[in-house]
Amino acid sequence: MGKLVQLLEKLEKIGWFTSEHVRELYLHEYDEELKSSTISTYLARLCEDGYLEKQGSVKKREYKVIRIEKTIKNIV
């Protein structure tokens, strides 16, 4: 999850993004595949913890970073 949080710090600047954006960026940045289900689980946890906002239906879900703090590293 630590690598994912680093990506979210970059995505914070662009506004709304999808889990597919995260998957593609993760592959580009780390040259590693990350399953869509894993990404969705992590994004859901971050929403519950108040770090992400979500909108849209399940098939068209988008996320937006509302706060990234050093303490988010405690989640990982």
Beta strands, then each sheet from edge to edge (+ up, - down):
strand 1: 52-55
strand 2: 62-65
sheet 1: 1+ 2-
end
